[in-house]
Amino acid sequence: MNFITFQIQKSNLDEFMDHWSRLYLYDSEEKYTSNIGKPLTEKSRIELFEWKNGSKISQNKMDSILENYPLEFSEDKADRYLNYKKSGGAIWNIFYLHCLDPSVWPIFDQHTYRAMKYLMTRSIVEIGNTNKKKFESYLNEYKPFLASLKQADYRKTDKALFAFGQFLKIAAKYI
């Protein structure tokens, strides 16, 4: 008996990044592109977190943003925002670091993690459930993984990994 399978083959990393970054779809992309890499203002901070959230911010989340993510932060960013014992969720803390310095702190979430793990292991693996596990994965796996790719266009890489990770989430249902 023959079984139907599918493959997506790319001959090199650049082709992979080109293919998957073109498949990236995310609402309100202009909220990200018009605000990232610039000093945070009250308006830009909200727009960036709305973009990350994928929708308007609830009052509870707004309270958390105002409490945990100031417009300026001059202390040790990693000690504050990559510490599971401190307030704020791991993904939003990492995103805030990205907002402060996008070239040092790449975006990280369930989709980029899933894509990374698949590229490393050929298995679909989900992100850990705790802030501690997420921070460890970000620092010990994801940042070194991105550095190993040696891709100059961080945004294109993020889009490609996000889109590929979303695809893997759907594909996992059929494997």
N, C-alpha and C positions, 0 to 999 in steps of 0.2 A: 504494500500500500504506500502511495506517495503522499506526503504531507506538504502543504503550502507553507512557505516561509517567506520572510521579507528581509531585505538588507538595505541599508543606506551606506554606500561605500564612497568614501572620499579619499583621494590619493595622498593628501597631506593636511596638516593642521590648518593652513590658510583656507583651503577649500571647505573644510569642516566649519570654520568660523564664518566664512561668507554665507554658506548655505543656511546655517541655523540662525544667524543674526538677522537674515532676511525674513525668517518666520516668526520673529519676535513681534508680539502684539500686546500692547498695554495701554489702557485708557489714560488719558491726560498726560501723555509723554511731555507735553510742553511745560507742565509744572516742574518736571525734573530738569529738562534742558535749559530752561530760562533761569533757573535758580542755583544749580549746582556749580561749585567752584567759585562762588562769590560770598562775601561776608553775609552771614545770616541777618535777616530782619524779621520782625514779627510776621510779616506777610509771607516771606520766603520760607521760613521755618514751617509754617502751617501748610503751605503748598507742597513742600517736599514730603512732609509726613502724610498728607492726603494722597500724594502720588504713591508712596510706599504702602499705605493702607488699602489703596485701590478704590477708595470712596471717601465721602465726607467723614470727618472725624466726630465721633460721639463725644458727649460731654465728659465721660469718664476718661477717655483717651486724651482729650484736650487738657484735662486737669493734670494727667501724667506728663504730657509734653511740657506744660508750663513749669511743673515741679522738677522734672528730671533733665531737661534739655535746654539749658540757657542759650541766649544768643551768642555769648562768648564764654569760652572755658580756657583758662590759662594754666591750670594745674596739670598733673600727670594724667593724660587722657586714658592711657591703657590701664593704669591703676584704678581709675574710677569706672570706666565704661566696659572693661573686659573682666570684671570681677563679679562672680556669681553671688557674692555676699552683699553686693550693693544693689540699690533699687533700679528698676527698669528691666524690661525683658531683654534677653540676649540679642534677638534680631533687631529690635529698635535701638538698643545701645550701639550695636555695630553700625547700623544705618546712620545714627547721629555722628559717629566718628567719621563715616564716609562724607557726611555733609560738611564737617569741619575741614577734612583733608582727603579728598577723593583719590589722590594719587598714592596715598599711604594705606588707606583703609578701604579695601574693595567691599562692595555690597555682598551680602551673604544671606541666603535663605534656604528653604527646603528644596527649591528647584535647582539652585546652583550646587548645593551639596549633593543631591541625587545624581546630577550630571557628572560631577567630579568623581564620585565613587564608581559610577559606571565606567568612565574612561580609565580608571585605575584598576578595576577588578572585573569588569564585564558582568557585574551583578547589580541589580537595582536595590539600593540600600537607602533607608529613610534616615533622616536626621534624628539625633538623640532627643529625648523628651525634656531633659532638664537644662536649665541655663548653663550649669557647669559643663555638661557634655557639649553643648553648642559652642561655648567659648573655647573649649579644648579643641574641638574639630576645626574651628576657624583658625586658631593660632598654629596648631600642630599639623594640620592637613591642608586646609584650603589656601592659606597664604603661601606656603611652600609650593603647593601644586600650581597656583597661578604663576609664581616666579619661574617654575620649571618650563612653563609654556613659552616664555619669552615673547609674549605678544605685546606690541607697542600700544595698540588701541584697546585700552581697558574697557571702554564702553561697549565696543563691538564684542569683546570676549564675554562681558557680562550678559549682553543680549543673547548671544549664542548659547551660553550655558543655561540661562533661564529658559529659553525656548526648548532646548534639548531636554532639560529636566522636566518641563511640563509634559513633553511627549512621552518620556519614560513613565511618568505617573499613569498616563492613559494606557500605554503599552503593557504595563505590569498586570493589568486586569485580564489580559489575554495570553499571558505566558504561563 
